[in-house]
Amino acid sequence: MKALILYDSLGGNTEKVAKRIHSALVEGGVQAELIKVAEDTELDLYDYDLLFLGSPVIAWGPTNTMRDFVMKKLRAYHKEKIQPSAPLRPGKFAVSFCTYSGTHIGEDEAIPLTKWFSSFLGHLGCQVMCEWNIVGEFHNIEEPNINGRLGDIRGRPNEHDLLDVENRVKGLLAGLAAWMA
Ligand SMILES: Cc1cc2nc3c(=O)[nH]c(=O)nc-3n(C[C@H](O)[C@H](O)[C@H](O)COP(=O)(O)O)c2cc1C
């Protein structure tokens, strides 16, 4: 099984999560690539069996770089690979993830983004296994990260959050054991 963790991160929170996913995959015996998306990122997502797509939540959506990448791929694959009914491709799995602060309305600020990723991944024919919304402190704001809907989120994602991510990866791999050849 070949995995890709493709992510964006403006302040480092999502990068911490992406790196922990990567190390947990490698520890689990999976060949995994960790790539931060850039304007010139060229990848064939169909080269991988297990895709992780992640971004910080920026105004309920992805970063501009991640949005541009996803839309570029959607346009390219629409020509030949994305079919009506989006038939599942055997052995192709995916996970959507994000980090978010939820300052105003909590996790409802993250759900649109992971659903958006899942919609894209589902169009590709992947079975989306999980959507992970991980709390991340809001950098560079005057508010001290204690008054939002999620309370005190200073320093998050912290080691506890990252251990949770690691455990989720282990659980996912156990669930995919039949495909782990
Ligand atoms: C410009 C900007 C807009 C943001 N908008 C939201 C938002 O709409 N909802 C939310 O929950 N968090 C929002 N956040 C907080 C980030 O999603 C959160 O801090 C995330 O963990 C940052 O990840 P990063 O360090 O990988 O960039 C925003 C942060 C920035 C900088």
The ligand as a Tripos MOL2 file, in Angstrom:
@<TRIPOS>MOLECULE
LIG
   31    33     1     0     0
SMALL
NO_CHARGES

@<TRIPOS>ATOM
      1 C1         -6.7560   34.0510    8.0520 C.3       1 LIG1
      2 C2         -7.2600   32.9650    8.9740 C.ar      1 LIG1
      3 C3         -8.5950   32.5970    8.9250 C.ar      1 LIG1
      4 C4         -9.0790   31.5990    9.7680 C.ar      1 LIG1
      5 N1        -10.4110   31.2280    9.6980 N.ar      1 LIG1
      6 C5        -10.8790   30.2740   10.5300 C.ar      1 LIG1
      7 C6        -12.2560   29.8880   10.4690 C.ar      1 LIG1
      8 O1        -13.0590   30.3670    9.6770 O.2       1 LIG1
      9 N2        -12.6750   28.9420   11.3370 N.ar      1 LIG1
     10 C7        -11.8390   28.3460   12.2320 C.ar      1 LIG1
     11 O2        -12.2890   27.4790   12.9810 O.2       1 LIG1
     12 N3        -10.5210   28.6810   12.3030 N.ar      1 LIG1
     13 C8        -10.0360   29.6250   11.4790 C.ar      1 LIG1
     14 N4         -8.7030   29.9760   11.5340 N.ar      1 LIG1
     15 C9         -7.8290   29.3020   12.4940 C.3       1 LIG1
     16 C10        -6.9980   28.2020   11.8400 C.3       1 LIG1
     17 O3         -7.8100   27.2980   11.1270 O.3       1 LIG1
     18 C11        -6.2350   27.4000   12.9140 C.3       1 LIG1
     19 O4         -5.4620   28.2480   13.7050 O.3       1 LIG1
     20 C12        -5.3770   26.3270   12.2630 C.3       1 LIG1
     21 O5         -4.9730   25.3870   13.2170 O.3       1 LIG1
     22 C13        -4.1350   26.9400   11.6260 C.3       1 LIG1
     23 O6         -3.3750   25.9100   11.0430 O.3       1 LIG1
     24 P1         -1.9060   26.1520   10.4580 P.3       1 LIG1
     25 O7         -1.0550   26.5630   11.6230 O.co2     1 LIG1
     26 O8         -1.5510   24.8430    9.8820 O.co2     1 LIG1
     27 O9         -2.0180   27.2210    9.4330 O.co2     1 LIG1
     28 C14        -8.2050   30.9540   10.6930 C.ar      1 LIG1
     29 C15        -6.8590   31.3350   10.7200 C.ar      1 LIG1
     30 C16        -6.3940   32.3100    9.8730 C.ar      1 LIG1
     31 C17        -4.9250   32.6940    9.9400 C.3       1 LIG1
@<TRIPOS>BOND
     1     1     2 1
     2     2     3 ar
     3     2    30 ar
     4     3     4 ar
     5     4     5 ar
     6     4    28 ar
     7     5     6 ar
     8     6     7 ar
     9     6    13 1
    10     7     8 2
    11     7     9 ar
    12     9    10 ar
    13    10    11 2
    14    10    12 ar
    15    12    13 ar
    16    13    14 ar
    17    14    15 1
    18    14    28 ar
    19    15    16 1
    20    16    17 1
    21    16    18 1
    22    18    19 1
    23    18    20 1
    24    20    21 1
    25    20    22 1
    26    22    23 1
    27    23    24 1
    28    24    25 2
    29    24    26 1
    30    24    27 1
    31    28    29 ar
    32    29    30 ar
    33    30    31 1
@<TRIPOS>SUBSTRUCTURE
     1 LIG1         1 GROUP 0 **** ****
